[in-house]
Amino acid sequence: MSTLREGLERLLTGYEPYPALVVDALYNVVAANRGIAMLLDGLPGHLLAPPLNAMRITLHPEGLAPRIHNLAEWRGHLLAQMERQIALARSAPLRALYEEVAAYPAARRPGDTAPAGPVPYLALPLVIEHDGHRLSFVSSIATFNTPMDVTVAELAIETLLPADPATVKYLRSPGP
């Protein structure tokens, strides 16, 4: 497992300055890079205490949720993803996590509106505010093909690819 951990750390570091993380089957963060740490800056300690959970951090009203410009759409996407996993895995702990995060309020940010008509992008972006800047990411999730260990089978690597030139410029600037 040390070889796997080292490989994942190299992958996450190599993806910087863009955010990337590894989660287990319950969305507990196994590893993350500095791009993720930047997005989590300023969150309350109770959300950042181990075990760090990506769904709680993202959807909790004291977490990233108030910073997400398209929260209703992003929340719907995450909950649908969890529902698909529950149907496949029939996991009671995953069901409990789903019920917890689905109960969090889903209010829109003032001034944010849902897109009208067809959307001009290939995938739903995560549009999030960081330090007064509106950043846009497309998420990609990778899993291991033919894993030989149950622990490895439950891991997923999520990378957040900048969805626009302004996000690339901001993340590559010396400030963030």
Beta strands, then each sheet from edge to edge (+ up, - down):
strand 1: 20-23
strand 2: 29-32
strand 3: 126-130
strand 4: 133-143
strand 5: 156-162
sheet 1: 2+ 1- 5+ 4- 3+
end
